[in-house]
Amino acid sequence: MANLDLKNIDVIVIGAGNAASNAAMAAHLEGAKVLMLESAPLDDRGGNTAFTGGALRFPYSTMEDLEPLVVDITDEERKNVEVGVYDEDRYFDDLFTMSDYRCDADMVEILVRQSRESLIRMREYGMRFALNLRRQSYTVGGKIKIFGGVAACVWGGGTQMVETWHKILEERNIPVVYEATAWELIYDGDRVKGVVFRHGREYIKCEAKAVILACGSFESNPEMRVRYLGPKWELAKVRGTRYNMGQGINMALDIGAMPAGHWSACHSVQWDVNAPTYGDITMGDLFQKHNYPFSILVNANGERFLDEGLDFHSFTYAKYGAEVLQQPKQFAWQILDQKVMPLVRDEYRVTRVTKATANSLEELAPQLEGVNPEAFLKTAHEFNAACQDDIPFDPSVHDGKATKGLAIEKTNWAQKLDEPPFEAFQVTTGVTFCFGGLKATTEAEVEDKWGHVIPGLYCAGEIVGGIYYNNYASGTGLVCGSTFGQLAGRNAAAFSKL
């Protein structure tokens, strides 16, 4: 910090995760002198990017469409892996239907149309991608079938993504100041001219020609969660960084920026009940428990409270976390038998997991801490009796294997719990990011409350409002950060030359 030149900065980027790194790189490639400010210390850098599993949702139609990204696809994979088709129309349909048609159509069009090219640019920078076989595929009929439209992922997951990004930034001599919390925007009523940031006990004024906010949402701030999401949300765990306190949003609102998006909703998942308050980078995202579509999910009353098989986890996991928070004592248990345990993801096999195992449902019932055992047994036996045996189970499609006669039917993947030992996993709610953010143009410029652009202010990543309402499709976040990060970087650099 002492030797860093804070003069003649063209673009300041607030944040150091995927969206911020894309923005910084794009601005740098346009000839701008860039400075990045990161609230976290070096060991905790990268925001929520460091905690992601790395899934990527973008349009494609064939294996060949993936090859500009996943350059080391083997002949064996070309022969035995079925990636399906996830074209632009399907992407549009998912984003619109999952948001109840509330999402910003113009912003969604940018995301869908430009997402693949933004990832190809990252590959050119040096980022590595892989086929998403570990978490998003099942072997059916001798073929490996990728399901849910998420065919690729970041090689090595979030921690590797952050490491690769900062190697790229270092090679380009793009400086990052750590433990530097942006405190307020320098704004003269005409244009944004820099930021004041806090470094240790010192407040430092840093002038620039443009500022890009890519510093995440407000999910780490329990007061803001309650203020916007509502009661009980202070009780949720935080899946990722502890540093997303909403400071970027508040700075922008303080100068008249327009709020946008679903401020009373968030991305939240089923998360181990004994996970720490904030994310543990040594665990990454392994406290999550996403194979609930193969389970029955019961609350403290021993009752099922949702349709576990409504859709692939990719399309329900981000809203079903909130359902758990509304249950008595804010927990639930996922109950699975040995028919499906070979299908579950690695997160079920980690040592830091809250689970119970038994050779019968009757033996399992008293081990489900906090659950009414008699009510649970009634629920489990009624579920078993309602399962239909005439439809084959297929985890790679909506198999229509449903229950019949229950108050809450399970509409897919409904198999009897009848093959011991039974395994149960206790979960609570883990919040990832909040859907409320800033109103941005299709050029990633921040708008004010009167519909005018705030000159010199841009945004990218989770701070952008208007894309997610009610729900979220897995793999969208990183791609959104990449797409709008590059857009913000290019446009901020162009503005800095005016």
Secondary structure, 3 states (H helix, E strand, C coil): CCCCCCCCEEEEEECCCHHHHHHHHHHHHCCCCEEEEECCCHHHCCHHHHHCCCEECCCECCHHHHCCCCCCCCHHHHHHEECCCECHHHHHHHHHHHCCCCCCHHHHHHHHHHHHHHHHHHHHHCCCEEECCCCCEEEECCEEEECCCCCEEECCHHHHHHHHHHHHHHHCCCCEEECEEEEEEEECCCCEEEEEEEECCEEEEEEEEEEEECCCCCCCCHHHHHHHHCCCHHHCEECCCCCCCCHHHHHHHHCCECEECCCCCEEEEEEECCCCCCCCCCCCCCCECCCHHHCEEECCCCCECCCCCCCCHHHHHHHHHHHHHCCHHHCEEEEECCCCHHHCCHHHCCCCCCEEEECCHHHHHHHCCCCCHHHHHHHHHHHHHHECCCCCCCCCCCCCCCECCCCCCCCCCCCCCCCCCEEEEEEEEEEEEECCEECECCCCEEEECCCCEEEEEEECHHHECCCCCCCCCCCHHHHHHHHHHHHHHHHHHHHHCC
